[in-house]
């Protein structure tokens, strides 16, 4: 008989990727959506593979071929650490199917192990996207050996364990400490945003400090870069360079020990941790106040904002993306402005390029792409409201527009002010941001209406891994990056063109809303 943790893992993986539903569903659309999602994620994986291979070749051409696997291990592990910190421990403890699973004849350890494996496997796949090209480049430039192959494979298998254990420990402690707070989910989301800000700050510090070591040898530079990104990766580097054969075994043993320790502690305290995460905020004394009133539409908009700010994953993947946009543009302006925009022609087109970058990223800041799906099993309550489907969809799209429009407009104005843009730049750039925000909000609710995902157990399945979110993000990146490049040569014209296209798209979607229908 199979181990119970293995059966739980199998069930959860089938549910996570939608394979079980597609297997038994008689609706052909479910299978087509799964196939489309697989193609989409496959394309993203190929793009990342190509980018990683290009970076590995560039490093190897500089004489750092022996250090490429360790460098990519450091980058992938640090990224897994930040992603796991942002995600938190909610998926491990505070899940909707807790009562169902705990009613089964399974041990807490089995549930913990299965949850950890489900978190480990996607991160392992992400790590392999970095290490497979690094391994091939290493063999091309340094020669093939079975020892190097075994060392890199062992390091890749164990790489996600330590970052996950550390991140889940921090996330669990943070969630437990803030369990009694009224706005605990906002605090956890803000922690994730601060973690991303720390990542960007570390990157800038890493970039500038690396420039001070130009006089050092290439091997010393590589060791410094690996240590700054993720110090444990130095153990793999010492094994591949022949300094310490035991290095990779120490790396694997330390990673496995951290994961085992976390599993043991979490299993012993699982019930108490879950209870604290599900605890409600402290009660407040009742105060008699005048009862306010508003329209049904305004009440639904308020409900959408409340839902947004009460969910860590929902908040970070929408509001947090706005911070990503702001930090990215500021980094481009402050960190590289003197070098990238030193050419007079580029200097004149700087506000249009940065605004086009904002337009590119707004597709990833769209709560509307998962607003309907977030209703889950309570979606039937929408039909009890005295609102037409058009007003319901508009109310669910409203938070996206009300957040994206002012933020994008303000960032565009800041870019114009910092770059000394002409008077028409002050008009076009914020207007392009507002129009894009409207198109993104309406496009997100349109896609979510066409491809809803109501059967979910974790919010991350909706706000991170659903088809509308992926389609909207990639659909805005491709034309946005093209416009960003074209502004180098044609100035404001490409930005005005894409703003006009998005305006037409927004108008068409508004007409579609008149005929939209909602189904339970």
Secondary structure, DSSP 8 states (H G I E B T S, - for coil): ---HHHHHHHHHHHHHTTHHHHHH---HHHHHHHHHHHHHHHHHHHHHHHHHHHHHHHHIIIIIGGGHHHHHHHHHHHHHHHHHHHH-STTTSS-TTHHHHHTSS--HHHHHHHHHHHHHHHHHHHHHHHHHHHHHHHHHHH---HHHHHHHHHHHHHHHHHHHHHHHHHHHHHHHHTTTSTTHHHHHHHHHHHHHHHHHHHHHHHHHHHGGGTTS-HHHHHHHHHHHHHTTHHHHHHHHTTS-TTHHHHHHHHHHHHHHHHHHHHHHTHHHHHHHHT-----------------HHHHHHHHHHHHHHT-HHHHHTTHHHHHHHHHHHHIIIIITHHHHT-SHHHHHTHHHHHHHHHHHHGGGS-THHHHTGGGGGGGGGGGGSS--HHHHHHHHHHHHHHHHHHHHHHHHHHHHHHHT--HHHHHHHHHHHHHHHHHHHHHHHHHHHHS-----SSTHHHHTTSHHHHHHHHHHHHHHHHHHHHHHHHTHHHHHHHHHHHHHHHHHHHHHHTT-----
